[in-house]
Amino acid sequence: MKRAKGDAEFRARVEATGAVLDNFEAVLDRAHKARELPASDVSCREYWWGFQLEIPHATLSSWEDESTNLAEVIAAIGAVPGPVGPFRRRASAFVIHRIAELQALDRGAGIQISMMWMAPNIFVPFAVRRQ
């Protein structure tokens, strides 16, 4: 898709297959906006392989190591429908017990915590890259 924007030959070959690339820039903009972290709350995205919690920098930095309670983190995640629901409390407990580590991992753009369905209750945090 990136090549279609600047390469006329590639774009012509793609369009010859019947694909329509008229709104290519709009699709790219929507894809980039879908990756943006929310301003203040934790978001949860479900995938076929598992789910990801996205914790913005502002929210993570507002939580303190020993004074943040489980209910506060659960409330920040909010209601999660589907198969992710039962893991919300466990993911919150993971965050509570590792707040200092997660804050050290954060590079100013927030963090993501992933869990795969084939490895339940194993949470893997990583820093979000700035774009």
C-alpha positions, 0 to 999 in steps of 0.5 A: 500500500505504501508503494501505491502512493508514489509508484505509478506502475505499481498503482496501475498493476494494483488497479488492474486487478480491480482494486480501487485506490481512490481514497488511499490517503483517507484509509492511511489516515484512519489507520494512523488514528486507530493506533493513537492512544487515548488521552487519559484512559486505558484502551483495550483492543482484542485480536484473534491472537489475544488482546492489548491494553494501551496505557497512555503516559499521562495515566501511567505517570499519575499512578503511584507505586503503593497508593494505587489500588486495584479498583482504580486500575480496573475502572481505568480499563472500563468494561470490556466485552467478549473474552477479554472480560475475565482477564481484566482483573488479572491484567490490573493486578499485573499493572498494580504489582509492576507500576514502577517497572512499567513507568521505567519502561515508558518512553513518554508515549505510553505502554502496551501490555499484551496477552495471547490466548494460548498463554493466558495470564502471561502479560508482556509489556512494551513501550509505545514508539513515538511517531 
